[in-house]
Amino acid sequence: MTNLSIGMTLQVIAIDQSKIVCADWLNERGPCKGDVVLVENVSDMDGEKIIRLLCEPRVGFLEWRIDVCESGLQFEAI
């Protein structure tokens, strides 16, 4: 797996919904295949890397965030 770092832009291939630790309650939509996201934070929780993703960080879109275990995230770095 690619070593994720803050500021990387990713395109989501798949996210295991059971690996989402925390989601922005303001947005009802979950992350989907093809979403472009920005890595906002990388932390460690009980030996598992937790990645905070800033979703839809583009002008005209409502930004929202999720925290997901790295093991539940499939992506392509762009």
N, CA, C and O atoms as a Tripos MOL2 file, in Angstrom:
@<TRIPOS>MOLECULE
protein
  312   311    78     0     0
PROTEIN
NO_CHARGES

@<TRIPOS>ATOM
      1 N           0.8480   -1.1750    0.0000 N.3       1 MET1
      2 CA          0.0000    0.0000    0.0000 C.3       1 MET1
      3 C           0.8960    1.2410    0.0000 C.2       1 MET1
      4 O           1.9560    1.2460    0.6250 O.2       1 MET1
      5 N           0.4680    2.2830   -0.6980 N.am      2 THR2
      6 CA          1.1860    3.5520   -0.7430 C.3       2 THR2
      7 C           1.2440    4.1650    0.6440 C.2       2 THR2
      8 O           0.2760    4.0970    1.4010 O.2       2 THR2
      9 N           2.3730    4.7610    0.9730 N.am      3 ASN3
     10 CA          2.5090    5.4470    2.2510 C.3       3 ASN3
     11 C           1.7520    6.7640    2.1780 C.2       3 ASN3
     12 O           2.2120    7.7070    1.5340 O.2       3 ASN3
     13 N           0.6110    6.8400    2.8210 N.am      4 LEU4
     14 CA         -0.2370    8.0290    2.7550 C.3       4 LEU4
     15 C           0.3430    9.1520    3.5940 C.2       4 LEU4
     16 O           0.8770    8.9180    4.6780 O.2       4 LEU4
     17 N           0.2340   10.3770    3.0840 N.am      5 SER5
     18 CA          0.6840   11.5370    3.8460 C.3       5 SER5
     19 C          -0.3160   12.6770    3.6520 C.2       5 SER5
     20 O          -1.0690   12.7150    2.6790 O.2       5 SER5
     21 N          -0.2980   13.5950    4.6050 N.am      6 ILE6
     22 CA         -1.1980   14.7450    4.5800 C.3       6 ILE6
     23 C          -0.9840   15.5290    3.2900 C.2       6 ILE6
     24 O           0.1480   15.7830    2.8790 O.2       6 ILE6
     25 N          -2.1000   15.9070    2.6590 N.am      7 GLY7
     26 CA         -2.0500   16.6910    1.4340 C.3       7 GLY7
     27 C          -2.1590   15.8860    0.1540 C.2       7 GLY7
     28 O          -2.3350   16.4590   -0.9220 O.2       7 GLY7
     29 N          -2.0560   14.5510    0.2500 N.am      8 MET8
     30 CA         -2.1860   13.7240   -0.9550 C.3       8 MET8
     31 C          -3.6160   13.7770   -1.4820 C.2       8 MET8
     32 O          -4.5680   13.8450   -0.7060 O.2       8 MET8
     33 N          -3.7580   13.7470   -2.7930 N.am      9 THR9
     34 CA         -5.0680   13.6660   -3.4330 C.3       9 THR9
     35 C          -5.2500   12.2380   -3.9260 C.2       9 THR9
     36 O          -4.3700   11.6730   -4.5760 O.2       9 THR9
     37 N          -6.4070   11.6660   -3.6060 N.am     10 LEU10
     38 CA         -6.6970   10.2770   -3.9510 C.3      10 LEU10
     39 C          -8.0150   10.1790   -4.6970 C.2      10 LEU10
     40 O          -8.9050   11.0130   -4.5320 O.2      10 LEU10
     41 N          -8.1230    9.1510   -5.5160 N.am     11 GLN11
     42 CA         -9.4120    8.8040   -6.1060 C.3      11 GLN11
     43 C          -9.8250    7.4810   -5.4750 C.2      11 GLN11
     44 O          -9.0730    6.5070   -5.5060 O.2      11 GLN11
     45 N         -11.0130    7.4550   -4.9110 N.am     12 VAL12
     46 CA        -11.5080    6.2750   -4.2160 C.3      12 VAL12
     47 C         -11.8400    5.1790   -5.2170 C.2      12 VAL12
     48 O         -12.5430    5.4050   -6.2020 O.2      12 VAL12
     49 N         -11.3240    3.9970   -4.9460 N.am     13 ILE13
     50 CA        -11.6970    2.8100   -5.7200 C.3      13 ILE13
     51 C         -12.7900    2.0660   -4.9550 C.2      13 ILE13
     52 O         -13.7930    1.6440   -5.5310 O.2      13 ILE13
     53 N         -12.5770    1.9120   -3.6370 N.am     14 ALA14
     54 CA        -13.5870    1.2650   -2.7830 C.3      14 ALA14
     55 C         -13.3090    1.6140   -1.3340 C.2      14 ALA14
     56 O         -12.1590    1.8270   -0.9510 O.2      14 ALA14
     57 N         -14.3670    1.6740   -0.5220 N.am     15 ILE15
     58 CA        -14.2410    1.8590    0.9170 C.3      15 ILE15
     59 C         -15.1420    0.8330    1.5890 C.2      15 ILE15
     60 O         -16.3320    0.7350    1.2880 O.2      15 ILE15
     61 N         -14.5550    0.0720    2.5000 N.am     16 ASP16
     62 CA        -15.3100   -0.8710    3.3150 C.3      16 ASP16
     63 C         -16.0710   -0.0530    4.3540 C.2      16 ASP16
     64 O         -15.4650    0.5070    5.2680 O.2      16 ASP16
     65 N         -17.3790    0.0180    4.2200 N.am     17 GLN17
     66 CA        -18.2080    0.8410    5.1060 C.3      17 GLN17
     67 C         -18.0510    0.4590    6.5810 C.2      17 GLN17
     68 O         -18.2280    1.3010    7.4620 O.2      17 GLN17
     69 N         -17.7220   -0.7990    6.8490 N.am     18 SER18
     70 CA        -17.5470   -1.2340    8.2400 C.3      18 SER18
     71 C         -16.2480   -0.7120    8.8450 C.2      18 SER18
     72 O         -16.0590   -0.8080   10.0570 O.2      18 SER18
     73 N         -15.3460   -0.1610    8.0280 N.am     19 LYS19
     74 CA        -14.0660    0.3680    8.5010 C.3      19 LYS19
     75 C         -14.1060    1.8860    8.7120 C.2      19 LYS19
     76 O         -13.0940    2.4850    9.0770 O.2      19 LYS19
     77 N         -15.2690    2.5090    8.4850 N.am     20 ILE20
     78 CA        -15.3940    3.9490    8.7370 C.3      20 ILE20
     79 C         -15.5370    4.1490   10.2360 C.2      20 ILE20
     80 O         -16.4510    3.6110   10.8610 O.2      20 ILE20
     81 N         -14.6240    4.9280   10.8080 N.am     21 VAL21
     82 CA        -14.5880    5.1670   12.2450 C.3      21 VAL21
     83 C         -15.5160    6.3140   12.6240 C.2      21 VAL21
     84 O         -16.2010    6.2540   13.6450 O.2      21 VAL21
     85 N         -15.5340    7.3620   11.7970 N.am     22 CYS22
     86 CA        -16.3250    8.5500   12.0840 C.3      22 CYS22
     87 C         -16.6930    9.2010   10.7560 C.2      22 CYS22
     88 O         -15.8740    9.2520    9.8370 O.2      22 CYS22
     89 N         -17.9150    9.6960   10.6560 N.am     23 ALA23
     90 CA        -18.3620   10.3640    9.4350 C.3      23 ALA23
     91 C         -18.9740   11.7100    9.7860 C.2      23 ALA23
     92 O         -19.5390   11.8860   10.8650 O.2      23 ALA23
     93 N         -18.8590   12.6480    8.8750 N.am     24 ASP24
     94 CA        -19.4450   13.9720    9.0340 C.3      24 ASP24
     95 C         -20.9620   13.8270    9.0000 C.2      24 ASP24
     96 O         -21.5220   13.4360    7.9750 O.2      24 ASP24
     97 N         -21.6240   14.1320   10.0890 N.am     25 TRP25
     98 CA        -23.0650   13.9190   10.1860 C.3      25 TRP25
     99 C         -23.8670   14.8840    9.3220 C.2      25 TRP25
    100 O         -25.0650   14.6810    9.1230 O.2      25 TRP25
    101 N         -23.2240   15.9330    8.8030 N.am     26 LEU26
    102 CA        -23.9380   16.9080    7.9820 C.3      26 LEU26
    103 C         -24.2790   16.3760    6.5950 C.2      26 LEU26
    104 O         -25.1760   16.8990    5.9350 O.2      26 LEU26
    105 N         -23.5760   15.3460    6.1530 N.am     27 ASN27
    106 CA        -23.7780   14.8400    4.8080 C.3      27 ASN27
    107 C         -24.3040   13.4160    4.8790 C.2      27 ASN27
    108 O         -23.6910   12.5560    5.5110 O.2      27 ASN27
    109 N         -25.4200   13.1680    4.2460 N.am     28 GLU28
    110 CA        -26.0240   11.8360    4.2760 C.3      28 GLU28
    111 C         -25.3390   10.8570    3.3340 C.2      28 GLU28
    112 O         -25.4520    9.6450    3.5150 O.2      28 GLU28
    113 N         -24.6320   11.3640    2.3350 N.am     29 ARG29
    114 CA        -24.0070   10.4790    1.3500 C.3      29 ARG29
    115 C         -22.6690    9.9660    1.8510 C.2      29 ARG29
    116 O         -21.8560   10.7280    2.3760 O.2      29 ARG29
    117 N         -22.4510    8.6960    1.6890 N.am     30 GLY30
    118 CA        -21.1560    8.1180    2.0290 C.3      30 GLY30
    119 C         -20.2150    8.2140    0.8470 C.2      30 GLY30
    120 O         -20.6440    8.5250   -0.2640 O.2      30 GLY30
    121 N         -18.9460    7.9530    1.0690 N.am     31 PRO31
    122 CA        -17.9700    7.9910   -0.0190 C.3      31 PRO31
    123 C         -18.2610    6.8940   -1.0440 C.2      31 PRO31
    124 O         -18.6780    5.7910   -0.6900 O.2      31 PRO31
    125 N         -18.0380    7.2110   -2.3000 N.am     32 CYS32
    126 CA        -18.3380    6.2800   -3.3910 C.3      32 CYS32
    127 C         -17.1280    6.1200   -4.3080 C.2      32 CYS32
    128 O         -16.2120    6.9420   -4.3130 O.2      32 CYS32
    129 N         -17.1510    5.0600   -5.0680 N.am     33 LYS33
    130 CA        -16.1250    4.8330   -6.0780 C.3      33 LYS33
    131 C         -16.0670    6.0540   -7.0010 C.2      33 LYS33
    132 O         -17.0920    6.5450   -7.4730 O.2      33 LYS33
    133 N         -14.8420    6.5280   -7.2450 N.am     34 GLY34
    134 CA        -14.6510    7.6600   -8.1430 C.3      34 GLY34
    135 C         -14.5320    8.9980   -7.4370 C.2      34 GLY34
    136 O         -14.0940    9.9750   -8.0440 O.2      34 GLY34
    137 N         -14.9190    9.0670   -6.1420 N.am     35 ASP35
    138 CA        -14.7750   10.3230   -5.3990 C.3      35 ASP35
    139 C         -13.3100   10.7370   -5.3390 C.2      35 ASP35
    140 O         -12.4220    9.8970   -5.1890 O.2      35 ASP35
    141 N         -13.0700   12.0300   -5.4570 N.am     36 VAL36
    142 CA        -11.7340   12.5920   -5.2900 C.3      36 VAL36
    143 C         -11.6760   13.1720   -3.8850 C.2      36 VAL36
    144 O         -12.5190   13.9830   -3.5010 O.2      36 VAL36
    145 N         -10.6690   12.7470   -3.1180 N.am     37 VAL37
    146 CA        -10.5560   13.1450   -1.7130 C.3      37 VAL37
    147 C          -9.1360   13.6190   -1.4220 C.2      37 VAL37
    148 O          -8.1900   13.3020   -2.1430 O.2      37 VAL37
    149 N          -9.0210   14.3810   -0.3550 N.am     38 LEU38
    150 CA         -7.7370   14.8980    0.0920 C.3      38 LEU38
    151 C          -7.4330   14.2890    1.4570 C.2      38 LEU38
    152 O          -8.2980   14.2690    2.3330 O.2      38 LEU38
    153 N          -6.2020   13.7880    1.6450 N.am     39 VAL39
    154 CA         -5.7990   13.2620    2.9470 C.3      39 VAL39
    155 C          -5.5580   14.4540    3.8620 C.2      39 VAL39
    156 O          -4.6440   15.2490    3.6390 O.2      39 VAL39
    157 N          -6.3850   14.5680    4.8880 N.am     40 GLU40
    158 CA         -6.3020   15.7110    5.7940 C.3      40 GLU40
    159 C          -5.5110   15.3870    7.0610 C.2      40 GLU40
    160 O          -4.9030   16.2740    7.6600 O.2      40 GLU40
    161 N          -5.5190   14.1170    7.4670 N.am     41 ASN41
    162 CA         -4.7800   13.7260    8.6680 C.3      41 ASN41
    163 C          -4.5190   12.2250    8.6250 C.2      41 ASN41
    164 O          -5.2970   11.4640    8.0500 O.2      41 ASN41
    165 N          -3.4190   11.8090    9.2380 N.am     42 VAL42
    166 CA         -3.0880   10.3960    9.3940 C.3      42 VAL42
    167 C          -2.7410   10.2080   10.8600 C.2      42 VAL42
    168 O          -1.8550   10.8850   11.3820 O.2      42 VAL42
    169 N          -3.4380    9.2860   11.5330 N.am     43 SER43
    170 CA         -3.1740    9.0470   12.9500 C.3      43 SER43
    171 C          -3.1780    7.5500   13.2270 C.2      43 SER43
    172 O          -3.4090    6.7390   12.3300 O.2      43 SER43
    173 N          -2.9220    7.2000   14.4760 N.am     44 ASP44
    174 CA         -2.8570    5.8000   14.8720 C.3      44 ASP44
    175 C          -3.8460    5.5660   16.0100 C.2      44 ASP44
    176 O          -3.8920    6.3290   16.9750 O.2      44 ASP44
    177 N          -4.6400    4.4970   15.8840 N.am     45 MET45
    178 CA         -5.5870    4.1420   16.9330 C.3      45 MET45
    179 C          -5.5040    2.6380   17.1570 C.2      45 MET45
    180 O          -5.8870    1.8540   16.2880 O.2      45 MET45
    181 N          -5.0190    2.2450   18.2910 N.am     46 ASP46
    182 CA         -4.8930    0.8220   18.6420 C.3      46 ASP46
    183 C          -4.1270    0.0330   17.5850 C.2      46 ASP46
    184 O          -4.5100   -1.0870   17.2450 O.2      46 ASP46
    185 N          -3.0440    0.6150   17.0630 N.am     47 GLY47
    186 CA         -2.2040   -0.0760   16.0950 C.3      47 GLY47
    187 C          -2.7040   -0.0330   14.6650 C.2      47 GLY47
    188 O          -2.0720   -0.6080   13.7790 O.2      47 GLY47
    189 N          -3.8080    0.6240   14.4170 N.am     48 GLU48
    190 CA         -4.3760    0.7440   13.0590 C.3      48 GLU48
    191 C          -4.2480    2.1900   12.6020 C.2      48 GLU48
    192 O          -4.5640    3.1100   13.3550 O.2      48 GLU48
    193 N          -3.7860    2.3960   11.3700 N.am     49 LYS49
    194 CA         -3.7250    3.7490   10.8240 C.3      49 LYS49
    195 C          -5.1240    4.2250   10.4870 C.2      49 LYS49
    196 O          -5.8900    3.5310    9.8180 O.2      49 LYS49
    197 N          -5.4480    5.4300   10.9630 N.am     50 ILE50
    198 CA         -6.7340    6.0590   10.6820 C.3      50 ILE50
    199 C          -6.4660    7.2430    9.7620 C.2      50 ILE50
    200 O          -5.6350    8.0990   10.0640 O.2      50 ILE50
    201 N          -7.1690    7.2830    8.6460 N.am     51 ILE51
    202 CA         -6.9890    8.3180    7.6430 C.3      51 ILE51
    203 C          -8.2140    9.2270    7.6410 C.2      51 ILE51
    204 O          -9.3360    8.7500    7.4680 O.2      51 ILE51
    205 N          -8.0110   10.5330    7.8330 N.am     52 ARG52
    206 CA         -9.1160   11.4990    7.7070 C.3      52 ARG52
    207 C          -9.1090   12.0060    6.2770 C.2      52 ARG52
    208 O          -8.1130   12.5530    5.8040 O.2      52 ARG52
    209 N         -10.2260   11.8210    5.5950 N.am     53 LEU53
    210 CA        -10.3640   12.2460    4.2060 C.3      53 LEU53
    211 C         -11.2940   13.4460    4.1200 C.2      53 LEU53
    212 O         -12.3840   13.4490    4.6920 O.2      53 LEU53
    213 N         -10.8540   14.4430    3.4100 N.am     54 LEU54
    214 CA        -11.6910   15.6020    3.0910 C.3      54 LEU54
    215 C         -12.2880   15.3100    1.7270 C.2      54 LEU54
    216 O         -11.5690   15.2210    0.7320 O.2      54 LEU54
    217 N         -13.5970   15.1610    1.6840 N.am     55 CYS55
    218 CA        -14.2870   14.7410    0.4660 C.3      55 CYS55
    219 C         -14.8920   15.9450   -0.2420 C.2      55 CYS55
    220 O         -15.4000   16.8660    0.3980 O.2      55 CYS55
    221 N         -14.8320   15.9290   -1.5520 N.am     56 GLU56
    222 CA        -15.3720   16.9780   -2.4170 C.3      56 GLU56
    223 C         -14.8010   18.3630   -2.0820 C.2      56 GLU56
    224 O         -15.5540   19.3210   -1.9120 O.2      56 GLU56
    225 N         -13.4620   18.4640   -1.9870 N.am     57 PRO57
    226 CA        -12.8450   19.7560   -1.6510 C.3      57 PRO57
    227 C         -12.7230   20.6660   -2.8760 C.2      57 PRO57
    228 O         -11.6280   21.1100   -3.2220 O.2      57 PRO57
    229 N         -13.8550   20.9370   -3.5240 N.am     58 ARG58
    230 CA        -13.8470   21.7720   -4.7340 C.3      58 ARG58
    231 C         -14.8610   22.8970   -4.5910 C.2      58 ARG58
    232 O         -15.8560   22.7720   -3.8760 O.2      58 ARG58
    233 N         -14.5980   23.9690   -5.2680 N.am     59 VAL59
    234 CA        -15.4990   25.1150   -5.2470 C.3      59 VAL59
    235 C         -16.8850   24.6720   -5.7210 C.2      59 VAL59
    236 O         -17.0060   23.9830   -6.7340 O.2      59 VAL59
    237 N         -17.9060   25.0600   -5.0020 N.am     60 GLY60
    238 CA        -19.2780   24.7330   -5.3720 C.3      60 GLY60
    239 C         -19.7890   23.4390   -4.7690 C.2      60 GLY60
    240 O         -20.9580   23.1000   -4.9520 O.2      60 GLY60
    241 N         -18.9450   22.7060   -4.0540 N.am     61 PHE61
    242 CA        -19.3510   21.4570   -3.4250 C.3      61 PHE61
    243 C         -19.2950   21.6120   -1.9080 C.2      61 PHE61
    244 O         -18.4760   22.3730   -1.3940 O.2      61 PHE61
    245 N         -20.1540   20.9020   -1.1940 N.am     62 LEU62
    246 CA        -20.1550   20.9090    0.2540 C.3      62 LEU62
    247 C         -19.0750   19.9420    0.7380 C.2      62 LEU62
    248 O         -19.1780   18.7330    0.5270 O.2      62 LEU62
    249 N         -18.0430   20.4770    1.3850 N.am     63 GLU63
    250 CA        -16.9760   19.6260    1.9020 C.3      63 GLU63
    251 C         -17.5100   18.7880    3.0600 C.2      63 GLU63
    252 O         -18.3420   19.2510    3.8410 O.2      63 GLU63
    253 N         -17.0290   17.5640    3.1620 N.am     64 TRP64
    254 CA        -17.3690   16.6990    4.2810 C.3      64 TRP64
    255 C         -16.2050   15.7670    4.5420 C.2      64 TRP64
    256 O         -15.3330   15.6030    3.6890 O.2      64 TRP64
    257 N         -16.1850   15.1600    5.7040 N.am     65 ARG65
    258 CA        -15.0440   14.3620    6.1240 C.3      65 ARG65
    259 C         -15.4660   12.9830    6.6190 C.2      65 ARG65
    260 O         -16.5790   12.7790    7.1040 O.2      65 ARG65
    261 N         -14.5270   12.0430    6.4770 N.am     66 ILE66
    262 CA        -14.6720   10.7410    7.1230 C.3      66 ILE66
    263 C         -13.3120   10.3420    7.6830 C.2      66 ILE66
    264 O         -12.2700   10.7370    7.1620 O.2      66 ILE66
    265 N         -13.3420    9.5600    8.7440 N.am     67 ASP67
    266 CA        -12.1580    8.8940    9.2680 C.3      67 ASP67
    267 C         -12.3490    7.4180    8.9580 C.2      67 ASP67
    268 O         -13.3720    6.8310    9.3130 O.2      67 ASP67
    269 N         -11.3630    6.8150    8.2930 N.am     68 VAL68
    270 CA        -11.4800    5.4230    7.8830 C.3      68 VAL68
    271 C         -10.1740    4.7010    8.1880 C.2      68 VAL68
    272 O          -9.0930    5.2800    8.0750 O.2      68 VAL68
    273 N         -10.2830    3.4330    8.5750 N.am     69 CYS69
    274 CA         -9.0900    2.6100    8.7750 C.3      69 CYS69
    275 C          -8.4220    2.4030    7.4210 C.2      69 CYS69
    276 O          -9.0940    2.1380    6.4240 O.2      69 CYS69
    277 N          -7.1110    2.5250    7.3900 N.am     70 GLU70
    278 CA         -6.3800    2.3760    6.1370 C.3      70 GLU70
    279 C          -6.6720    1.0330    5.4700 C.2      70 GLU70
    280 O          -6.7190    0.9440    4.2430 O.2      70 GLU70
    281 N          -6.8690   -0.0090    6.2740 N.am     71 SER71
    282 CA         -7.1380   -1.3380    5.7240 C.3      71 SER71
    283 C          -8.4600   -1.4240    4.9750 C.2      71 SER71
    284 O          -8.6730   -2.3610    4.2050 O.2      71 SER71
    285 N          -9.3580   -0.4550    5.1910 N.am     72 GLY72
    286 CA        -10.6570   -0.4510    4.5190 C.3      72 GLY72
    287 C         -10.7320    0.4710    3.3370 C.2      72 GLY72
    288 O         -11.8110    0.6880    2.7840 O.2      72 GLY72
    289 N          -9.5800    1.0310    2.9270 N.am     73 LEU73
    290 CA         -9.5530    2.0200    1.8580 C.3      73 LEU73
    291 C          -8.7490    1.5070    0.6640 C.2      73 LEU73
    292 O          -7.5780    1.1520    0.7960 O.2      73 LEU73
    293 N          -9.3900    1.4740   -0.4940 N.am     74 GLN74
    294 CA         -8.6880    1.1830   -1.7410 C.3      74 GLN74
    295 C          -8.7340    2.4610   -2.5680 C.2      74 GLN74
    296 O          -9.7920    3.0720   -2.7160 O.2      74 GLN74
    297 N          -7.5860    2.8630   -3.1080 N.am     75 PHE75
    298 CA         -7.5080    4.1610   -3.7750 C.3      75 PHE75
    299 C          -6.4080    4.1620   -4.8350 C.2      75 PHE75
    300 O          -5.5770    3.2590   -4.9250 O.2      75 PHE75
    301 N          -6.4550    5.2190   -5.6210 N.am     76 GLU76
    302 CA         -5.3960    5.5100   -6.5770 C.3      76 GLU76
    303 C          -4.9030    6.9170   -6.2610 C.2      76 GLU76
    304 O          -5.7000    7.8520   -6.1970 O.2      76 GLU76
    305 N          -3.5960    7.0740   -6.0650 N.am     77 ALA77
    306 CA         -3.0370    8.4040   -5.8300 C.3      77 ALA77
    307 C          -3.0470    9.1810   -7.1540 C.2      77 ALA77
    308 O          -2.6310    8.6580   -8.1880 O.2      77 ALA77
    309 N          -3.5250   10.4280   -7.1140 N.am     78 ILE78
    310 CA         -3.5480   11.2530   -8.3410 C.3      78 ILE78
    311 C          -2.8420   12.5720   -8.0910 C.2      78 ILE78
    312 O          -2.7520   13.4040   -8.9940 O.2      78 ILE78
@<TRIPOS>BOND
     1     1     2 1
     2     2     3 1
     3     3     4 2
     4     3     5 am
     5     5     6 1
     6     6     7 1
     7     7     8 2
     8     7     9 am
     9     9    10 1
    10    10    11 1
    11    11    12 2
    12    11    13 am
    13    13    14 1
    14    14    15 1
    15    15    16 2
    16    15    17 am
    17    17    18 1
    18    18    19 1
    19    19    20 2
    20    19    21 am
    21    21    22 1
    22    22    23 1
    23    23    24 2
    24    23    25 am
    25    25    26 1
    26    26    27 1
    27    27    28 2
    28    27    29 am
    29    29    30 1
    30    30    31 1
    31    31    32 2
    32    31    33 am
    33    33    34 1
    34    34    35 1
    35    35    36 2
    36    35    37 am
    37    37    38 1
    38    38    39 1
    39    39    40 2
    40    39    41 am
    41    41    42 1
    42    42    43 1
    43    43    44 2
    44    43    45 am
    45    45    46 1
    46    46    47 1
    47    47    48 2
    48    47    49 am
    49    49    50 1
    50    50    51 1
    51    51    52 2
    52    51    53 am
    53    53    54 1
    54    54    55 1
    55    55    56 2
    56    55    57 am
    57    57    58 1
    58    58    59 1
    59    59    60 2
    60    59    61 am
    61    61    62 1
    62    62    63 1
    63    63    64 2
    64    63    65 am
    65    65    66 1
    66    66    67 1
    67    67    68 2
    68    67    69 am
    69    69    70 1
    70    70    71 1
    71    71    72 2
    72    71    73 am
    73    73    74 1
    74    74    75 1
    75    75    76 2
    76    75    77 am
    77    77    78 1
    78    78    79 1
    79    79    80 2
    80    79    81 am
    81    81    82 1
    82    82    83 1
    83    83    84 2
    84    83    85 am
    85    85    86 1
    86    86    87 1
    87    87    88 2
    88    87    89 am
    89    89    90 1
    90    90    91 1
    91    91    92 2
    92    91    93 am
    93    93    94 1
    94    94    95 1
    95    95    96 2
    96    95    97 am
    97    97    98 1
    98    98    99 1
    99    99   100 2
   100    99   101 am
   101   101   102 1
   102   102   103 1
   103   103   104 2
   104   103   105 am
   105   105   106 1
   106   106   107 1
   107   107   108 2
   108   107   109 am
   109   109   110 1
   110   110   111 1
   111   111   112 2
   112   111   113 am
   113   113   114 1
   114   114   115 1
   115   115   116 2
   116   115   117 am
   117   117   118 1
   118   118   119 1
   119   119   120 2
   120   119   121 am
   121   121   122 1
   122   122   123 1
   123   123   124 2
   124   123   125 am
   125   125   126 1
   126   126   127 1
   127   127   128 2
   128   127   129 am
   129   129   130 1
   130   130   131 1
   131   131   132 2
   132   131   133 am
   133   133   134 1
   134   134   135 1
   135   135   136 2
   136   135   137 am
   137   137   138 1
   138   138   139 1
   139   139   140 2
   140   139   141 am
   141   141   142 1
   142   142   143 1
   143   143   144 2
   144   143   145 am
   145   145   146 1
   146   146   147 1
   147   147   148 2
   148   147   149 am
   149   149   150 1
   150   150   151 1
   151   151   152 2
   152   151   153 am
   153   153   154 1
   154   154   155 1
   155   155   156 2
   156   155   157 am
   157   157   158 1
   158   158   159 1
   159   159   160 2
   160   159   161 am
   161   161   162 1
   162   162   163 1
   163   163   164 2
   164   163   165 am
   165   165   166 1
   166   166   167 1
   167   167   168 2
   168   167   169 am
   169   169   170 1
   170   170   171 1
   171   171   172 2
   172   171   173 am
   173   173   174 1
   174   174   175 1
   175   175   176 2
   176   175   177 am
   177   177   178 1
   178   178   179 1
   179   179   180 2
   180   179   181 am
   181   181   182 1
   182   182   183 1
   183   183   184 2
   184   183   185 am
   185   185   186 1
   186   186   187 1
   187   187   188 2
   188   187   189 am
   189   189   190 1
   190   190   191 1
   191   191   192 2
   192   191   193 am
   193   193   194 1
   194   194   195 1
   195   195   196 2
   196   195   197 am
   197   197   198 1
   198   198   199 1
   199   199   200 2
   200   199   201 am
   201   201   202 1
   202   202   203 1
   203   203   204 2
   204   203   205 am
   205   205   206 1
   206   206   207 1
   207   207   208 2
   208   207   209 am
   209   209   210 1
   210   210   211 1
   211   211   212 2
   212   211   213 am
   213   213   214 1
   214   214   215 1
   215   215   216 2
   216   215   217 am
   217   217   218 1
   218   218   219 1
   219   219   220 2
   220   219   221 am
   221   221   222 1
   222   222   223 1
   223   223   224 2
   224   223   225 am
   225   225   226 1
   226   226   227 1
   227   227   228 2
   228   227   229 am
   229   229   230 1
   230   230   231 1
   231   231   232 2
   232   231   233 am
   233   233   234 1
   234   234   235 1
   235   235   236 2
   236   235   237 am
   237   237   238 1
   238   238   239 1
   239   239   240 2
   240   239   241 am
   241   241   242 1
   242   242   243 1
   243   243   244 2
   244   243   245 am
   245   245   246 1
   246   246   247 1
   247   247   248 2
   248   247   249 am
   249   249   250 1
   250   250   251 1
   251   251   252 2
   252   251   253 am
   253   253   254 1
   254   254   255 1
   255   255   256 2
   256   255   257 am
   257   257   258 1
   258   258   259 1
   259   259   260 2
   260   259   261 am
   261   261   262 1
   262   262   263 1
   263   263   264 2
   264   263   265 am
   265   265   266 1
   266   266   267 1
   267   267   268 2
   268   267   269 am
   269   269   270 1
   270   270   271 1
   271   271   272 2
   272   271   273 am
   273   273   274 1
   274   274   275 1
   275   275   276 2
   276   275   277 am
   277   277   278 1
   278   278   279 1
   279   279   280 2
   280   279   281 am
   281   281   282 1
   282   282   283 1
   283   283   284 2
   284   283   285 am
   285   285   286 1
   286   286   287 1
   287   287   288 2
   288   287   289 am
   289   289   290 1
   290   290   291 1
   291   291   292 2
   292   291   293 am
   293   293   294 1
   294   294   295 1
   295   295   296 2
   296   295   297 am
   297   297   298 1
   298   298   299 1
   299   299   300 2
   300   299   301 am
   301   301   302 1
   302   302   303 1
   303   303   304 2
   304   303   305 am
   305   305   306 1
   306   306   307 1
   307   307   308 2
   308   307   309 am
   309   309   310 1
   310   310   311 1
   311   311   312 2
@<TRIPOS>SUBSTRUCTURE
     1 MET1         2 RESIDUE 1 A MET
     2 THR2         6 RESIDUE 1 A THR
     3 ASN3        10 RESIDUE 1 A ASN
     4 LEU4        14 RESIDUE 1 A LEU
     5 SER5        18 RESIDUE 1 A SER
     6 ILE6        22 RESIDUE 1 A ILE
     7 GLY7        26 RESIDUE 1 A GLY
     8 MET8        30 RESIDUE 1 A MET
     9 THR9        34 RESIDUE 1 A THR
    10 LEU10       38 RESIDUE 1 A LEU
    11 GLN11       42 RESIDUE 1 A GLN
    12 VAL12       46 RESIDUE 1 A VAL
    13 ILE13       50 RESIDUE 1 A ILE
    14 ALA14       54 RESIDUE 1 A ALA
    15 ILE15       58 RESIDUE 1 A ILE
    16 ASP16       62 RESIDUE 1 A ASP
    17 GLN17       66 RESIDUE 1 A GLN
    18 SER18       70 RESIDUE 1 A SER
    19 LYS19       74 RESIDUE 1 A LYS
    20 ILE20       78 RESIDUE 1 A ILE
    21 VAL21       82 RESIDUE 1 A VAL
    22 CYS22       86 RESIDUE 1 A CYS
    23 ALA23       90 RESIDUE 1 A ALA
    24 ASP24       94 RESIDUE 1 A ASP
    25 TRP25       98 RESIDUE 1 A TRP
    26 LEU26      102 RESIDUE 1 A LEU
    27 ASN27      106 RESIDUE 1 A ASN
    28 GLU28      110 RESIDUE 1 A GLU
    29 ARG29      114 RESIDUE 1 A ARG
    30 GLY30      118 RESIDUE 1 A GLY
    31 PRO31      122 RESIDUE 1 A PRO
    32 CYS32      126 RESIDUE 1 A CYS
    33 LYS33      130 RESIDUE 1 A LYS
    34 GLY34      134 RESIDUE 1 A GLY
    35 ASP35      138 RESIDUE 1 A ASP
    36 VAL36      142 RESIDUE 1 A VAL
    37 VAL37      146 RESIDUE 1 A VAL
    38 LEU38      150 RESIDUE 1 A LEU
    39 VAL39      154 RESIDUE 1 A VAL
    40 GLU40      158 RESIDUE 1 A GLU
    41 ASN41      162 RESIDUE 1 A ASN
    42 VAL42      166 RESIDUE 1 A VAL
    43 SER43      170 RESIDUE 1 A SER
    44 ASP44      174 RESIDUE 1 A ASP
    45 MET45      178 RESIDUE 1 A MET
    46 ASP46      182 RESIDUE 1 A ASP
    47 GLY47      186 RESIDUE 1 A GLY
    48 GLU48      190 RESIDUE 1 A GLU
    49 LYS49      194 RESIDUE 1 A LYS
    50 ILE50      198 RESIDUE 1 A ILE
    51 ILE51      202 RESIDUE 1 A ILE
    52 ARG52      206 RESIDUE 1 A ARG
    53 LEU53      210 RESIDUE 1 A LEU
    54 LEU54      214 RESIDUE 1 A LEU
    55 CYS55      218 RESIDUE 1 A CYS
    56 GLU56      222 RESIDUE 1 A GLU
    57 PRO57      226 RESIDUE 1 A PRO
    58 ARG58      230 RESIDUE 1 A ARG
    59 VAL59      234 RESIDUE 1 A VAL
    60 GLY60      238 RESIDUE 1 A GLY
    61 PHE61      242 RESIDUE 1 A PHE
    62 LEU62      246 RESIDUE 1 A LEU
    63 GLU63      250 RESIDUE 1 A GLU
    64 TRP64      254 RESIDUE 1 A TRP
    65 ARG65      258 RESIDUE 1 A ARG
    66 ILE66      262 RESIDUE 1 A ILE
    67 ASP67      266 RESIDUE 1 A ASP
    68 VAL68      270 RESIDUE 1 A VAL
    69 CYS69      274 RESIDUE 1 A CYS
    70 GLU70      278 RESIDUE 1 A GLU
    71 SER71      282 RESIDUE 1 A SER
    72 GLY72      286 RESIDUE 1 A GLY
    73 LEU73      290 RESIDUE 1 A LEU
    74 GLN74      294 RESIDUE 1 A GLN
    75 PHE75      298 RESIDUE 1 A PHE
    76 GLU76      302 RESIDUE 1 A GLU
    77 ALA77      306 RESIDUE 1 A ALA
    78 ILE78      310 RESIDUE 1 A ILE
